Amino acid sequence: MSPQEREFVERIGLFMAQLGGTLMMGRIYGWLTICPAPHQSITEIAGALQVSKASISTVIRQLEQGQIVERVPVPGSRQHHYRLRPGGWAQIMRARAMRLRVGIDAAEFALAAIGDDRGGRRERLEDLRDYFVFVTNEYGEDMVRRWEDYRKRQCDARVDGPAQAAARRTDSDPPR
């Protein structure tokens, strides 16, 4: 791994830690993003990151459960190989949006239980519920759909060229 690649891997590690994951999750994700092969064995990942296979094995299972990486069959190999799962970040967004449903349900339960407004409780609960509904809608399936559309346009632009890309650009695309 070159010094620049190592720095990238470490930066992604820090980024993942800031998002609530672990440094090792980010380092594995970073390496799988830039490694020369489309997939890597636990032994290869451990060697590249200079850590034990046990630490990779533990974390790779968590990444697999989170649907960020997936195990791939490699004919003739007895080792498990992993690659980044296409659409992994979209899956993370879906999962986070679904977790907010618990907050919506709790607020609706409380609204049903308190009845009449007493001291602004109802307004605070409605504010809580409405915020979680809004975030779930904006950062749930609608955002994932917009992301997938945007990603397709970006891929098409690399194939078609700038003129066709400009024709497909929408208001939801970030400014360039």
SETOR-199784 format. One line per field, with one value per atom (N, C-alpha, C): chain; atom name; z negated, x, y negated; residue number from 1. Coordinates in Angstrom, 1 decimal, always signed. Example, Ala and Ser with C-alpha at 12.3 -4.5 7.8 and 13.67 -1.06 7.14 Angstrom:
chaine A  A  A  A  A  A
atome N  CA  C  N  CA  C
up -7.8  -7.8  -7.8  -7.1  -7.1  -7.9
east +13.2  +12.3  +13.2  +12.8  +13.7  +12.9
north +5.7  +4.5  +3.3  +2.2  +1.1  +0.0
num 1  1  1  2  2  2
END
This chain:
chaine A  A  A  A  A  A  A  A  A  A  A  A  A  A  A  A  A  A  A  A  A  A  A  A  A  A  A  A  A  A  A  A  A  A  A  A  A  A  A  A  A  A  A  A  A  A  A  A  A  A  A  A  A  A  A  A  A  A  A  A  A  A  A  A  A  A  A  A  A  A  A  A  A  A  A  A  A  A  A  A  A  A  A  A  A  A  A  A  A  A  A  A  A  A  A  A  A  A  A  A  A  A  A  A  A  A  A  A  A  A  A  A  A  A  A  A  A  A  A  A  A  A  A  A  A  A  A  A  A  A  A  A  A  A  A  A  A  A  A  A  A  A  A  A  A  A  A  A  A  A  A  A  A  A  A  A  A  A  A  A  A  A  A  A  A  A  A  A  A  A  A  A  A  A  A  A  A  A  A  A  A  A  A  A  A  A  A  A  A  A  A  A  A  A  A  A  A  A  A  A  A  A  A  A  A  A  A  A  A  A  A  A  A  A  A  A  A  A  A  A  A  A  A  A  A  A  A  A  A  A  A  A  A  A  A  A  A  A  A  A  A  A  A  A  A  A  A  A  A  A  A  A  A  A  A  A  A  A  A  A  A  A  A  A  A  A  A  A  A  A  A  A  A  A  A  A  A  A  A  A  A  A  A  A  A  A  A  A  A  A  A  A  A  A  A  A  A  A  A  A  A  A  A  A  A  A  A  A  A  A  A  A  A  A  A  A  A  A  A  A  A  A  A  A  A  A  A  A  A  A  A  A  A  A  A  A  A  A  A  A  A  A  A  A  A  A  A  A  A  A  A  A  A  A  A  A  A  A  A  A  A  A  A  A  A  A  A  A  A  A  A  A  A  A  A  A  A  A  A  A  A  A  A  A  A  A  A  A  A  A  A  A  A  A  A  A  A  A  A  A  A  A  A  A  A  A  A  A  A  A  A  A  A  A  A  A  A  A  A  A  A  A  A  A  A  A  A  A  A  A  A  A  A  A  A  A  A  A  A  A  A  A  A  A  A  A  A  A  A  A  A  A  A  A  A  A  A  A  A  A  A  A  A  A  A  A  A  A  A  A  A  A  A  A  A  A  A  A  A  A  A  A  A  A  A  A  A  A  A  A  A  A  A  A  A  A  A  A  A  A  A  A  A  A  A  A  A  A  A  A  A  A  A  A  A  A  A  A  A  A  A  A  A  A  A  A  A  A
atome N  CA  C  N  CA  C  N  CA  C  N  CA  C  N  CA  C  N  CA  C  N  CA  C  N  CA  C  N  CA  C  N  CA  C  N  CA  C  N  CA  C  N  CA  C  N  CA  C  N  CA  C  N  CA  C  N  CA  C  N  CA  C  N  CA  C  N  CA  C  N  CA  C  N  CA  C  N  CA  C  N  CA  C  N  CA  C  N  CA  C  N  CA  C  N  CA  C  N  CA  C  N  CA  C  N  CA  C  N  CA  C  N  CA  C  N  CA  C  N  CA  C  N  CA  C  N  CA  C  N  CA  C  N  CA  C  N  CA  C  N  CA  C  N  CA  C  N  CA  C  N  CA  C  N  CA  C  N  CA  C  N  CA  C  N  CA  C  N  CA  C  N  CA  C  N  CA  C  N  CA  C  N  CA  C  N  CA  C  N  CA  C  N  CA  C  N  CA  C  N  CA  C  N  CA  C  N  CA  C  N  CA  C  N  CA  C  N  CA  C  N  CA  C  N  CA  C  N  CA  C  N  CA  C  N  CA  C  N  CA  C  N  CA  C  N  CA  C  N  CA  C  N  CA  C  N  CA  C  N  CA  C  N  CA  C  N  CA  C  N  CA  C  N  CA  C  N  CA  C  N  CA  C  N  CA  C  N  CA  C  N  CA  C  N  CA  C  N  CA  C  N  CA  C  N  CA  C  N  CA  C  N  CA  C  N  CA  C  N  CA  C  N  CA  C  N  CA  C  N  CA  C  N  CA  C  N  CA  C  N  CA  C  N  CA  C  N  CA  C  N  CA  C  N  CA  C  N  CA  C  N  CA  C  N  CA  C  N  CA  C  N  CA  C  N  CA  C  N  CA  C  N  CA  C  N  CA  C  N  CA  C  N  CA  C  N  CA  C  N  CA  C  N  CA  C  N  CA  C  N  CA  C  N  CA  C  N  CA  C  N  CA  C  N  CA  C  N  CA  C  N  CA  C  N  CA  C  N  CA  C  N  CA  C  N  CA  C  N  CA  C  N  CA  C  N  CA  C  N  CA  C  N  CA  C  N  CA  C  N  CA  C  N  CA  C  N  CA  C  N  CA  C  N  CA  C  N  CA  C  N  CA  C  N  CA  C  N  CA  C  N  CA  C  N  CA  C  N  CA  C  N  CA  C  N  CA  C  N  CA  C  N  CA  C  N  CA  C  N  CA  C  N  CA  C  N  CA  C  N  CA  C  N  CA  C  N  CA  C  N  CA  C  N  CA  C  N  CA  C  N  CA  C  N  CA  C  N  CA  C  N  CA  C  N  CA  C  N  CA  C  N  CA  C  N  CA  C  N  CA  C  N  CA  C  N  CA  C  N  CA  C  N  CA  C  N  CA  C  N  CA  C  N  CA  C
up +0.0  +0.0  +0.0  +0.9  +1.0  -0.2  -0.5  -1.6  -1.4  -0.2  +0.1  -0.1  +0.3  +0.1  -1.4  -2.1  -3.6  -4.2  -3.8  -4.4  -4.0  -2.8  -2.5  -3.4  -3.6  -4.5  -5.9  -6.4  -7.7  -7.8  -6.8  -6.7  -6.7  -6.0  -6.0  -7.3  -8.0  -9.3  -10.3  -10.2  -11.1  -10.8  -9.5  -9.0  -9.6  -9.4  -9.9  -11.4  -12.1  -13.6  -13.9  -13.2  -13.4  -13.2  -12.3  -12.0  -13.0  -14.0  -15.0  -14.8  -13.8  -13.6  -14.4  -13.9  -14.5  -13.5  -14.0  -13.2  -12.2  -12.8  -12.0  -10.9  -11.2  -10.1  -9.0  -9.3  -8.2  -7.5  -8.2  -7.5  -6.6  -7.0  -6.1  -4.9  -5.1  -4.0  -3.1  -3.7  -2.8  -2.0  -2.6  -1.8  -0.7  -1.0  +0.0  +1.1  +0.8  +1.9  +2.9  +2.4  +3.3  +3.6  +3.0  +3.3  +4.7  +5.3  +6.7  +7.2  +6.3  +6.7  +6.4  +7.0  +6.7  +5.4  +4.8  +3.5  +2.8  +1.5  +0.7  -0.3  -0.6  -1.7  -3.0  -4.1  -5.4  -5.6  -5.1  -5.2  -4.4  -3.2  -2.4  -3.1  -3.6  -4.3  -5.5  -6.3  -7.5  -7.1  -6.1  -5.6  -5.2  -4.4  -3.9  -5.0  -6.0  -7.1  -8.3  -8.2  -9.2  -10.6  -10.6  -11.9  -11.8  -13.0  -13.0  -12.2  -11.8  -11.1  -12.0  -13.3  -14.2  -14.3  -14.3  -14.4  -13.1  -11.9  -10.7  -10.7  -11.1  -11.1  -11.9  -13.1  -13.9  -13.3  -12.8  -12.2  -10.8  -10.0  -8.7  -8.9  -9.9  -10.2  -10.5  -11.2  -11.5  -10.2  -9.4  -8.1  -7.2  -7.3  -6.5  -7.0  -8.3  -8.9  -8.5  -8.5  -8.1  -6.6  -5.9  -4.4  -3.7  -4.2  -3.6  -2.8  -3.3  -2.5  -2.3  -1.4  -1.1  -0.9  -1.3  -1.0  +0.4  +1.1  +2.5  +2.6  +3.5  +3.7  +4.6  +4.3  +5.1  +5.3  +6.6  +6.9  +6.6  +5.9  +5.5  +4.3  +3.6  +2.4  +1.2  +0.1  -1.1  -2.0  -1.7  -2.5  -2.1  -3.0  -2.7  -2.1  -1.0  -0.3  -0.4  -0.5  -0.7  +0.3  +0.6  +1.4  +0.9  +1.3  +1.0  +1.6  +0.9  +1.5  +2.3  +3.5  +4.3  +3.6  +3.5  +2.9  +1.3  +0.8  -0.7  -1.4  -0.9  -1.6  -1.6  -0.5  -0.4  -1.4  -1.6  -2.6  -4.0  -4.3  -5.6  -5.8  -4.8  -4.9  -5.2  -4.5  -4.7  -6.1  -6.6  -8.0  -9.0  -8.8  -9.8  -9.8  -8.6  -8.6  -9.3  -9.1  -9.8  -11.3  -11.8  -13.2  -13.8  -13.0  -13.5  -13.8  -13.2  -13.3  -14.8  -15.6  -17.0  -17.7  -17.3  -17.9  -17.5  -16.3  -15.8  -16.6  -16.8  -17.5  -19.0  -19.6  -21.0  -21.1  -20.2  -20.3  -20.1  -19.1  -18.9  -20.1  -20.7  -22.0  -23.0  -23.2  -24.3  -23.9  -22.7  -22.3  -22.6  -22.3  -22.6  -24.1  -24.9  -26.3  -27.1  -26.6  -27.4  -27.2  -26.1  -25.8  -25.6  -26.4  -26.3  -26.5  -25.9  -26.1  -27.5  -28.1  -29.5  -29.5  -29.6  -29.7  -28.5  -27.3  -26.1  -25.8  -26.5  -26.3  -24.9  -24.5  -23.3  -22.1  -22.2  -21.2  -21.1  -22.2  -22.2  -21.6  -21.9  -21.4  -19.9  -19.4  -18.0  -17.3  -17.9  -17.3  -17.1  -18.2  -18.1  -17.0  -17.0  -16.0  -14.6  -14.4  -13.1  -12.6  -13.5  -13.1  -12.6  -13.4  -13.0  -11.7  -11.5  -10.2  -9.1  -9.3  -8.2  -7.8  -8.8  -8.6  -7.9  -8.4  -7.8  -6.3  -6.0  -4.6  -3.8  -4.3  -3.5  -3.4  -4.4  -4.4  -4.3  -4.0  -3.8  -2.4  -2.0  -0.6  +0.4  +0.2  +1.2  +1.5  +0.4  +0.6  +1.3  +1.0  +1.6  +3.1  +3.4  +4.8  +5.6  +4.9  +5.6  +5.7  +4.7  +4.8  +6.0  +6.1  +7.2  +8.5  +8.7  +9.9  +10.2  +9.2  +9.4  +9.8  +9.1  +9.4  +10.8  +11.3  +12.7  +13.7  +13.4  +14.3  +14.3  +13.2  +13.1  +13.9  +13.8  +14.5  +16.0  +16.4  +17.8  +18.4  +17.6  +18.0  +18.3  +17.6  +17.8  +19.1  +19.5  +20.7  +21.9  +21.7  +22.8  +23.1  +22.1  +22.3  +21.7  +21.6  +20.9  +21.5  +22.8  +23.4  +23.0  +23.1  +22.7  +21.2  +20.4  +18.9  +18.5  +19.2  +18.9  +19.2  +20.3  +20.6  +19.6  +18.9  +17.9  +16.5  +16.3  +14.9  +14.5  +13.2  +12.6  +11.5  +11.0  +9.9  +8.6  +8.5  +7.3  +7.3  +8.5  +8.6  +7.9  +7.2  +6.5  +7.6  +7.2  +8.2  +8.5  +9.6  +10.0  +9.9
east +0.9  +0.0  +0.9  +0.6  +1.4  +1.1  +1.9  +1.6  +0.3  +0.0  -1.3  -2.5  -2.3  -3.4  -3.6  -2.5  -2.6  -3.3  -2.9  -3.6  -5.1  -5.4  -6.9  -7.6  -7.0  -7.6  -7.8  -6.8  -6.9  -7.9  -8.0  -9.0  -10.4  -10.6  -11.9  -12.2  -11.2  -11.3  -11.8  -11.2  -11.7  -13.1  -13.4  -14.7  -15.8  -15.5  -16.4  -16.6  -15.5  -15.6  -16.5  -16.4  -17.2  -18.7  -19.0  -20.4  -20.9  -20.1  -20.6  -20.1  -19.3  -18.7  -17.4  -16.5  -15.2  -14.2  -13.0  -11.9  -11.6  -11.6  -11.3  -12.4  -13.6  -14.7  -14.3  -13.9  -13.6  -12.3  -11.4  -10.1  -10.4  -11.2  -11.6  -12.3  -13.3  -14.1  -13.2  -12.3  -11.3  -10.5  -9.9  -9.1  -9.9  -11.1  -11.8  -12.2  -12.3  -12.6  -11.5  -10.2  -9.1  -8.2  -8.5  -7.6  -7.7  -6.6  -6.5  -7.5  -7.8  -8.7  -10.1  -11.1  -12.5  -13.0  -12.2  -12.5  -11.2  -11.3  -10.1  -10.5  -9.5  -9.7  -9.4  -9.8  -9.5  -8.0  -7.3  -5.8  -5.2  -5.7  -5.2  -5.5  -6.8  -7.1  -6.2  -6.1  -5.2  -3.8  -3.3  -1.9  -1.8  -2.8  -2.7  -2.8  -3.7  -3.9  -2.9  -2.1  -1.1  -1.8  -2.8  -3.5  -3.8  -4.3  -4.5  -5.8  -5.7  -6.9  -8.1  -7.9  -9.0  -9.8  -9.0  -9.7  -10.4  -9.9  -10.6  -11.9  -11.8  -12.9  -14.1  -13.8  -14.8  -15.5  -14.8  -15.4  -16.0  -15.4  -16.0  -17.4  -17.6  -19.0  -20.0  -19.5  -20.4  -20.7  -19.7  -20.0  -20.9  -20.7  -21.6  -23.0  -23.2  -24.6  -25.2  -24.4  -24.8  -25.0  -24.8  -24.9  -24.1  -22.9  -21.9  -20.9  -20.6  -19.8  -20.6  -20.1  -20.7  -19.6  -19.9  -19.0  -19.3  -18.2  -18.3  -17.6  -18.1  -17.5  -16.3  -15.2  -14.0  -13.7  -13.9  -13.6  -12.2  -12.0  -10.7  -10.1  -10.8  -10.3  -11.1  -10.4  -11.1  -11.3  -10.8  -10.9  -12.2  -12.7  -13.9  -13.3  -13.9  -13.5  -14.7  -14.3  -15.3  -15.1  -16.2  -16.1  -17.1  -17.0  -18.0  -19.3  -20.4  -21.7  -22.2  -22.6  -23.1  -24.3  -24.4  -25.5  -25.5  -24.3  -24.1  -24.5  -24.1  -24.5  -26.0  -26.6  -28.1  -28.8  -28.2  -28.8  -28.6  -27.5  -27.3  -28.4  -28.6  -29.7  -31.0  -31.4  -32.7  -32.8  -31.7  -31.7  -31.8  -31.1  -31.2  -32.6  -33.2  -34.5  -35.5  -35.4  -36.3  -36.2  -35.0  -34.8  -35.6  -35.8  -36.5  -38.0  -38.5  -39.9  -40.2  -39.2  -39.4  -39.7  -39.1  -39.4  -40.8  -41.2  -42.5  -43.6  -43.4  -44.3  -44.4  -43.3  -43.3  -44.0  -43.8  -44.5  -46.0  -46.4  -47.8  -48.5  -47.7  -48.3  -48.5  -47.5  -47.7  -48.8  -49.0  -50.1  -51.4  -51.5  -52.8  -53.0  -52.0  -52.1  -52.4  -51.9  -52.0  -53.4  -54.0  -55.3  -55.1  -55.8  -55.8  -54.4  -54.2  -52.9  -52.8  -51.7  -51.4  -50.0  -49.9  -48.6  -47.7  -48.3  -47.5  -47.0  -47.3  -46.8  -47.2  -48.5  -48.9  -48.1  -47.9  -47.2  -45.8  -45.1  -43.7  -43.7  -44.7  -44.8  -45.0  -45.9  -46.2  -45.0  -44.2  -43.0  -42.0  -41.8  -41.0  -41.4  -42.7  -43.2  -43.0  -43.4  -43.3  -41.9  -41.0  -39.6  -39.1  -39.4  -39.0  -39.7  -41.0  -41.7  -41.0  -40.7  -40.0  -38.7  -37.8  -36.5  -36.6  -37.6  -37.8  -38.2  -39.0  -39.4  -38.3  -37.6  -36.6  -35.3  -35.0  -33.7  -33.9  -35.1  -35.4  -35.4  -36.5  -36.6  -36.5  -37.1  -37.1  -35.7  -34.9  -33.5  -32.7  -32.9  -32.2  -32.6  -33.8  -34.2  -33.6  -33.5  -32.9  -31.4  -30.8  -29.3  -29.1  -29.9  -29.8  -29.9  -30.9  -31.1  -29.9  -29.4  -28.2  -27.0  -26.8  -25.7  -25.7  -26.9  -27.0  -26.7  -27.2  -26.8  -25.3  -24.7  -23.2  -22.5  -22.9  -22.3  -22.6  -23.8  -24.1  -23.3  -23.0  -22.2  -20.8  -20.3  -18.9  -18.8  -19.9  -20.0  -20.4  -21.4  -21.9  -21.2  -20.7  -20.0  -20.8  -20.2  -20.8  -22.1  -22.2  -23.5  -24.7  -24.6  -25.8  -26.0  -24.9  -25.0  -25.8  -25.5  -26.1  -27.6  -28.0  -29.4  -30.1  -29.5  -30.1  -30.1  -29.4  -29.2  -30.6  -30.9  -32.1  -31.9  -32.9  -32.8  -32.3  -32.4  -31.9  -30.4  -29.8  -28.4  -27.6  -26.5  -25.8  -25.1  -24.9  -24.2  -22.8  -22.3  -20.9  -20.0
north +1.2  +0.0  -1.2  -2.2  -3.4  -4.3  -5.3  -6.2  -6.9  -7.3  -8.0  -7.0  -5.8  -4.8  -4.6  -4.5  -4.3  -5.5  -6.7  -7.9  -7.8  -7.5  -7.4  -6.4  -5.2  -4.2  -4.7  -5.4  -6.0  -7.1  -7.9  -8.9  -8.3  -7.3  -6.6  -6.0  -5.5  -4.9  -6.0  -7.2  -8.2  -8.7  -8.8  -9.2  -8.2  -6.9  -5.9  -6.0  -6.3  -6.4  -7.6  -8.7  -9.9  -9.6  -8.6  -8.2  -7.3  -6.8  -5.9  -4.5  -4.2  -2.9  -2.8  -1.9  -1.9  -2.2  -2.6  -2.9  -1.7  -0.5  +0.7  +0.9  +0.6  +0.7  -0.2  -1.4  -2.3  -2.0  -1.4  -1.0  +0.1  +1.1  +2.2  +1.7  +0.8  +0.2  -0.6  -1.4  -2.1  -1.2  -0.2  +0.8  +1.5  +2.0  +2.6  +1.7  +0.4  -0.6  -0.7  -0.7  -1.0  +0.2  +1.4  +2.6  +2.9  +3.5  +3.7  +4.8  +5.8  +6.9  +6.5  +7.1  +6.8  +7.4  +8.3  +8.9  +9.2  +9.4  +9.8  +10.8  +11.7  +12.6  +11.9  +12.5  +12.0  +11.9  +12.9  +12.9  +11.7  +11.5  +10.3  +9.0  +8.9  +7.6  +7.4  +8.4  +8.3  +7.9  +8.5  +8.2  +6.8  +6.3  +4.9  +3.9  +4.2  +3.3  +3.5  +4.6  +4.9  +5.1  +6.0  +6.3  +7.8  +8.3  +9.7  +10.1  +11.4  +11.9  +11.9  +12.2  +12.2  +10.9  +9.8  +8.4  +8.2  +8.6  +8.5  +9.3  +10.5  +11.5  +11.0  +10.4  +9.9  +8.7  +7.8  +6.6  +6.8  +7.7  +8.0  +8.6  +9.4  +9.9  +8.8  +7.8  +6.7  +5.9  +5.7  +5.0  +5.8  +7.2  +8.0  +7.9  +8.0  +7.8  +6.5  +5.5  +4.1  +4.0  +5.0  +5.0  +4.0  +3.8  +2.9  +3.7  +4.9  +5.8  +7.1  +7.9  +9.2  +10.3  +11.5  +12.6  +13.1  +13.3  +13.8  +15.1  +16.0  +17.3  +17.1  +17.8  +17.8  +19.3  +19.8  +21.2  +21.5  +22.7  +23.2  +22.6  +21.7  +21.1  +21.6  +21.9  +22.3  +21.1  +19.9  +18.8  +18.0  +17.3  +16.4  +15.1  +14.7  +13.4  +12.4  +11.2  +10.1  +9.0  +8.3  +7.1  +6.1  +4.9  +3.9  +4.3  +4.2  +4.5  +3.3  +3.5  +2.4  +1.8  +0.5  -0.2  -0.1  +0.1  +0.3  -1.0  -2.2  -3.4  -3.7  -3.3  -3.5  -2.6  -1.4  -0.4  -1.0  -1.7  -2.3  -3.4  -4.2  -5.2  -4.6  -3.6  -2.9  -2.4  -1.8  -1.2  -2.3  -3.4  -4.5  -5.2  -5.3  -5.9  -5.0  -3.7  -2.7  -2.8  -3.0  -3.1  -4.3  -5.3  -6.5  -6.1  -5.1  -4.6  -4.4  -4.0  -3.8  -5.1  -6.2  -7.5  -8.0  -7.7  -8.1  -7.3  -6.0  -5.2  -5.6  -6.0  -6.4  -7.7  -8.7  -9.9  -9.8  -8.9  -8.7  -8.0  -7.1  -6.4  -7.5  -8.4  -9.4  -10.4  -10.7  -11.6  -11.0  -9.7  -9.0  -8.9  -8.8  -8.6  -9.9  -11.0  -12.3  -13.0  -12.7  -13.4  -14.8  -15.6  -17.1  -17.6  -18.8  -19.5  -20.0  -19.7  -20.2  -20.7  -22.0  -22.7  -22.5  -22.4  -22.3  -21.0  -19.9  -18.6  -18.1  -18.3  -17.8  -18.5  -19.8  -20.5  -19.9  -19.7  -19.1  -17.7  -16.9  -15.6  -15.6  -16.5  -16.6  -17.1  -18.0  -18.5  -17.3  -16.5  -15.3  -14.3  -14.0  -13.0  -13.6  -14.8  -15.4  -15.5  -15.8  -15.8  -14.4  -13.4  -12.0  -11.6  -12.0  -11.6  -12.3  -13.6  -14.4  -13.8  -13.5  -12.9  -11.6  -10.7  -9.4  -9.5  -10.5  -10.7  -11.3  -12.3  -13.0  -12.1  -11.4  -10.7  -9.2  -8.8  -7.4  -7.0  -6.3  -5.8  -6.8  -8.0  -9.1  -9.5  -9.7  -10.1  -9.0  -7.8  -6.7  -6.7  -6.8  -6.9  -8.0  -9.2  -10.3  -10.1  -9.4  -9.1  -8.1  -7.1  -6.1  -6.8  -7.7  -8.4  -9.3  -10.0  -10.8  -10.0  -8.9  -8.0  -7.5  -7.1  -6.6  -7.7  -8.9  -10.0  -10.3  -10.2  -10.4  -9.3  -8.1  -7.0  -7.2  -7.5  -7.8  -8.9  -9.9  -11.1  -10.7  -9.8  -9.3  -8.5  -7.9  -7.1  -8.0  -8.8  -9.6  -10.9  -11.6  -12.9  -14.0  -15.2  -16.3  -16.8  -16.9  -17.4  -16.6  -15.3  -14.5  -14.5  -14.6  -14.7  -16.0  -17.1  -18.4  -18.3  -17.6  -17.4  -16.6  -15.7  -14.9  -15.5  -16.5  -17.1  -17.6  -17.4  -17.9  -18.9  -19.4  -20.4  -19.7  -18.4  -17.8  -17.5  -17.7  -17.4  -18.6  -18.2  -19.3  -20.2  -21.4  -22.3  -21.9  -22.2  -21.8  -23.0
num 1  1  1  2  2  2  3  3  3  4  4  4  5  5  5  6  6  6  7  7  7  8  8  8  9  9  9  10  10  10  11  11  11  12  12  12  13  13  13  14  14  14  15  15  15  16  16  16  17  17  17  18  18  18  19  19  19  20  20  20  21  21  21  22  22  22  23  23  23  24  24  24  25  25  25  26  26  26  27  27  27  28  28  28  29  29  29  30  30  30  31  31  31  32  32  32  33  33  33  34  34  34  35  35  35  36  36  36  37  37  37  38  38  38  39  39  39  40  40  40  41  41  41  42  42  42  43  43  43  44  44  44  45  45  45  46  46  46  47  47  47  48  48  48  49  49  49  50  50  50  51  51  51  52  52  52  53  53  53  54  54  54  55  55  55  56  56  56  57  57  57  58  58  58  59  59  59  60  60  60  61  61  61  62  62  62  63  63  63  64  64  64  65  65  65  66  66  66  67  67  67  68  68  68  69  69  69  70  70  70  71  71  71  72  72  72  73  73  73  74  74  74  75  75  75  76  76  76  77  77  77  78  78  78  79  79  79  80  80  80  81  81  81  82  82  82  83  83  83  84  84  84  85  85  85  86  86  86  87  87  87  88  88  88  89  89  89  90  90  90  91  91  91  92  92  92  93  93  93  94  94  94  95  95  95  96  96  96  97  97  97  98  98  98  99  99  99  100  100  100  101  101  101  102  102  102  103  103  103  104  104  104  105  105  105  106  106  106  107  107  107  108  108  108  109  109  109  110  110  110  111  111  111  112  112  112  113  113  113  114  114  114  115  115  115  116  116  116  117  117  117  118  118  118  119  119  119  120  120  120  121  121  121  122  122  122  123  123  123  124  124  124  125  125  125  126  126  126  127  127  127  128  128  128  129  129  129  130  130  130  131  131  131  132  132  132  133  133  133  134  134  134  135  135  135  136  136  136  137  137  137  138  138  138  139  139  139  140  140  140  141  141  141  142  142  142  143  143  143  144  144  144  145  145  145  146  146  146  147  147  147  148  148  148  149  149  149  150  150  150  151  151  151  152  152  152  153  153  153  154  154  154  155  155  155  156  156  156  157  157  157  158  158  158  159  159  159  160  160  160  161  161  161  162  162  162  163  163  163  164  164  164  165  165  165  166  166  166  167  167  167  168  168  168  169  169  169  170  170  170  171  171  171  172  172  172  173  173  173  174  174  174  175  175  175  176  176  176
END
